[in-house]
Amino acid sequence: MEMRVDGFSGRTAIVTGSSEGIGFTIAKALAENGARVLLVARRERLVRQAAERIGPNAAWISIDLTEAGAPQKIVETAASTFGGVDFLVNNAGINLLGAVGEMDPADMRRMAELNLIAPCLMTQAAAPHLSARPGAAILNVSTAGSRKATPGEGFYAATKAGLNYLTSLWAVELAARGVRVNAIAPGGTDTPQFNRAAATIEGAREMVASLHLIKRIARPEELVGAALLLLSPVAGSFMTGAVLDVDGGYHVT
């Protein structure tokens, strides 16, 4: 079912990590509400197919966010294709489960680069464009594990905790330029990435489901309402610096 929220018609959004899962679902919802969306992902076939599924309001770029110059290229592509940038959704990330004391240093660096540094560079590249657009906003996609120590989430959750801090910091730094910055912290969500990570640890999916007051994991569509609220210059116009828990009650268990 489509969710209708005002404030997106004729505006442009960049959504990273949008070939599948949460990123795709947010990109699709934005397009259904009239936004033009640039889908960003590393795997060309998947991101092209995702854009085709969304329809004429979607364009795509296949690029590795950790490559030098990638954020500038993404933002320039959106601006040249659609005439500006109104919204940035920093969704791309990688989740490699394991206790911190057992993590491979190479895996830790990969997570830091994609989950923490790439959103910084995307925000740097997008900020001048966002500042020129009334009602502009940034949405960071964090995780419930960033708000509460969770065995097994290890360094992944630490990178997302850093993203929570940056959400607050950017809200302060960009307020004078008219840009709002918020984040959502989802609980376990039925996405290809979650399922790939859970498959590496026996019983992980069931264990994660049990940690929520609502004893299951979420569907990506269940995060859309919070995402659209925080991005909308109408519904979310007085919200900035927030990290909104969309986690089935995980944070109070």
N, C-alpha and C positions, 0 to 999 in steps of 0.2 A: 504494500500500500504506500502510495506517495505521501510524503509529509510536506505540507505547505507552510512556508515561512517567508515573510516579506523581507525585501531589502537586497535581493540578489539579481533581479532582472537587469540584463544589460551589463553586468559587472563581470570582472575576470578573476579567476582563481587559479593558483598553482597548487597542485596536490602531489607531494612526493610519495614514492612507494605506492602508486595507485593502480598497479596492474591487477591486484587481487586484494581480498581481505578488507580491512577497515578503510584503507586509502581509496580503494575502488568504490566502496559503498558511499563514502562521503562525497567523492567526485560525482557519482551518479546522482545523489540527492541535490547537490548544487546545480547540476545541469537541469534537473527536473524543475527547479525553482527559477530557471531563467538565466543562470550564470553561464558564461563561457569558461571552459575548464581546460587547462593544460595538464595532461597526465604525464607523470615523470616516473620512469622505472628503468632498471638496468637491462632487462630481457626484452629485446625488441618485439618478438612475436607476441608475447603476452600483453605488453602495453599497447601495441597496435590493435590487437583484438579487443582489449578493454575499451579503447576509444571508439571502436566501431560499434560495440554494444551500446554505448551511451548515445551515440548519434552525432548529428551535425554541430552540436554545441561543444564538442570535444576535439582537441588536437592532442598530439602526443610527441614525446621526445624520449629516445632511448639513450641513457647516459649513466655512467657511474658517478654518483654524487661525490665520491672521495677523490676523483680526478682533479688535478689542478685546473682551475678556470671553469669547472662545471657549473657552479652556482650562477656565475655571470652569464654563461651561455643560456641557461634555463630561463632566467629572468628576461634576458634580451629576446628570446624566442617568444615568450608570452606577450611581451610588450609589442613586438613587431607584428605578431599574428592577430592580436585582439585590440591593440591600441592603448594598453596600459595594464596595470596590475592593482587589484583591489584587495585580494585576500591571498594569504600564504598559509598552507597547511603543511607543517613539518611532521610528516607521518612515517617516512622511511626509517627502518631500523632493522637490527638483527638481534636475535635472542639465542644465545648459546648457553644452555643451562649447565649448572655445576656449582659446587662450593667454591668460594673465592680462593681458598688455599690450594685447590686442585686445578684452577683454570690455567690453560695454556697461555703464556704471555702474548702469543700471536693473536689468539682469539680475543683477548682483552683489548688489544690495540685495534682490532677490526671493529669491535663494538664501540669503543671510544670515538673512532673516526666517523662512523656512520650515525650513531645515536646522539652524539654530543657535538662534535666539531662540525659536521655537515649542517645541522640546523643553525649553528652560529654563522656559518658562511652564507647560507641561504638568506638568513635574516639581514646580514650586512648588504648582500646584493640587492635584496628586494626593498629595503627601507627607503631609498630615495624615491622609488616609484610609488610605494604605498603612501608616503608623506604627501604626495601630490593629489591624492584621491580622498575626498571626504568619506568618512565612514569606514576607512580601511581597517583591517584586522589581521592578526596572526593567531593561528591555533596550533599548539604543540600537542602531539599525541604521546602521552607518558604511559605509565602503568600503575596499577594499584600496589604492586610490590615496591614501588618507590616511596610509598608512604608508610610502609610497615615491613620490618625485616622478615623475609620469607626464605627459609632454607631451600637451596637449589636454584634460586634466581640470581644469586651471586653478583657478578660484576655488571650484568645486564641491568639489574635494578639500580645499581649505583649510578650508571650513566643516566638513567631516567630521573633519578633524584637530582642530578645536576641540571637536567633539563627543566625540572620544576623551579629550581633556583633561577635559572635564566629567564623563565617565564615572568617571574616577579621583577627581575632586574630590567628586562626589556620593557615591561609595562611602565616602569619608572622612567627609563631613558627615552622612550618614544611617545610618552603622553603629550609633551609639548608639541609634537609633530602630528597629533591627531590620530595616532595609531594605537588601537587597543590590542592587548596581548593576553591570551588565556590558554589554558590547557585542559584536556580531559585525561583522567586516570582510569582507564578501563580495567575491569577484572579479567579473568580468563575469558577469551573470546574465540569462537569457532572459526578460525582462519587457517589457511594453509601453513603460515609460519608457526602458529601455535601448535598445530598438529605435527609438524616436522620436529619441533623442539620436544614435544611431549613424547614422541615416539622413541626418543633416545633414553628414556628412563621408564622402566616398567611401572605401570600403575599411575603415571604422572597425571593423566587426564582426569581420572577418578579422584585423585588426591586434591587437585586444584578445584574441581567442582565442589568438594566437601568443605572447602575453606570459605565459601560464600554463604550468607544467610539464605539466599535463594539457591538451593542446592543443585546448581547446574552452572554451566558456562553460558556466556551470552552469544546471541547471534549478532553479526556485525550491524544489522539494521537497528538493533536496540541502542546503538551509540549515536545514531544520526540526530536524534532530537537535541541532545546536548551539544553536539558539534555545530548544528545550525543555529542554536540559540547563541552560542558564544561568538560565532562569526557574524551574525546578522546585525547590521547597523540600526535595525528597528527593534527587534526583540531583545538584543543584548547590548543596547547602546550605552548602558550605565555599568557594564561589567568589564573590568580589566584587572589583571594581576591574579586571577582566580585559577586554582587547580580544582576542577570539578570531578568528584568521585562518581564514576558510573560503573560500579563494581559489585552490584548485587549484595551490598552490605559487608563486603570483605573487610573494609577498614574498621568495622566495629566488632569484629569477631575476636 
